[in-house]
Amino acid sequence: MKEPAGGPPSWGIRIRSVLFFVIYNAVGIVHGLNCLLIGWFLPRDQRYRFVNIWTRFAMWLLGRLNGVRIRVEGREHLQDGPMVIIANHQSSWETFYLQLLISPQATVLKRELLWLPFFGWGLALLNPIRIDRGKGRAALKAVLEQGAERLKDGIPVVIYPEGSRQKPGTLGHFNHGGSLLACRNKVPVVAISHNSGDCWPARSWLRLPGEIILRISPPINTEDKDAKAVTRLAEQWIFEHYPGEPAKTPKA
């Protein structure tokens, strides 16, 4: 079992974490079945709202049961219309919460997630961008082709350029797929920096009390910029506005 920094968690935190895990999954199973029966027949916007009832409940439960507060800064920078969201990746929390913050959206995710019972069924209803991460060139092609379709329909695309989840305070290597998609389609990039791993650690069932701060950048113009330059701007913004002490400086 993974222990949080600063010593082992109290028994109260452990018990509440187990309760969250049980309730969260039980409700997810029931709602996943409802999504399978009802979700396919709903119009797009209603489908997003319906599928995310479980997500909204999970965030409420996380606050009431586990003492996790959420603060969003820069919400005004999320404008209507197509854009590419580039966010750092620490846990499953951001993949859930951003569905509430930006809806509808198309999330870039590995196709294996759609095979998961209940959870994957709900994801499939949201029409994400499916990629096979084991095939680098084919994965990039899928992002560019499917992403262009979503942007043309006015749907923002959300991508986690690090690919895998990082420890709190650490930024992994940023790939250029999201920036390339934005540059090719002449839409802005919005960067998001957060510290979700402090309260929802990756690969752990613990849910730790505290505050998750999510900071949203002003739109980054992609006109007359190449993808690498846009990636550097987004990565630098995420690093400089990280809610805490980042562990390493991003590469120039």
PyMOL commands that set and color helices and strands:
alter all, ss='L'
color gray80, all
select helices_A, chain A and resi 11-41+44-51+53-66+75-77+93-101+111-115+119-125+136-152+177-185+196-198+227-240
alter helices_A, ss='H'
color red, helices_A
select strands_A, chain A and resi 68-73+84-87+106-110+129-131+157-159+189-194+210-216
alter strands_A, ss='S'
color yellow, strands_A
deselect
rebuild
show_as cartoon
